[in-house]
Amino acid sequence: MNRGVRQAAGELSPGDETYNAEQYLRDLSLLDTSLQRNQEAGVAEAFVRPVYYRGAAFGFHLAALDIREHSGKHEQAVADLLNYAGVTDDYLALAEEAKIALLEQEISSKRPLAAASAVLAEETTRALSFLHIFQQMQARFGLAATGSYIVSMTAGVSDVLEVLLLAKQVGLREIDPVPLFETVDDLNRAPEVLTRLFEMPAYLAHVQHRGIQEVMIGYSDSNKDAGFVAANWALYQAQEGIAAVCKKYGVRLRLFHGRGTSIGRGGGPAGRAILAQPPGSLGG
């Protein structure tokens, strides 16, 4: 019955078996409305709405899948792909500015760097496999089934662009590369890194398409670097700077706090930590 209703409405073409959570909720809403109009509001209240609320909360996926990988792994994978495609065999030796220029050029190019059947290094295959899993999750359960792609130890612009290049290689557009600034030096550089990213038309267009820039800030490594008080001051300043940059470029910001429970992992009283967040950092 649901398939017939959706096909009649032009939402489903013959032979198309795709049925996502949004369509499921529309069907439940239609059923609820029909029951109410036919003097069966009690049935709708008792049986249809509880199912609708669960569907609205959890979709078909229950919880979104996040991925977290070290920036060095992405760098190795990108170097392998560029070498395979004959673009450059010394990517790892390039200075940051040269890496950024090359990555910008390749992200904007429509051609893939390697065919799906290409035999690549184990690390490259692994990195691309993660992204294929993201694709499969989105195809089966909808976009809400995947969350953030966190780039551990983000130190520069190239660390974020490398994820976009790998995603382009597998044809994945719906992805949110999340820079994780962990050391005190990286936290201090965070506003500068975001500024540079937003000044790139291709990256800004991607963020605007996705509707948000998520940034993760690391408490444990910064705490190891500088101690609890100095690390928390660096975290405060980084958040302030990140929020200001996002506001300047009209980008919605969401902050992800990599905050542990123990003092050694940047923990402390959670209530006070929330109240102490800098202005502008809670908008997302």
Buried (B, 14 or more C-beta within 10 A) or exposed (E): EBEEBBEEEEBBEEEEEEBBBBBBBBBBBBBBEEBBEEEBEEBBEEBBBEBBEEBEEEBBBEEBBBBBBBBBBBBBBBBBBBBBBEBBEEBBEBEEEBBBEBBBEBBEEEEBBBEEEBEBBEBBBBBBEBBBEBBEBBEEBBBBBBBBBBBBBBBBBBBBBBBBBBBBBBEBEEBBBBBBBBBBBBBBBBBEBBBBBBEBEBBBEBBBEBEEBBBBBBBBBBBBBBEBEEBBBBBBBBBBBBBBBBEEBEBBBBBBBBBBEEEEBBBBEEEEBEEEBBEBBEEB
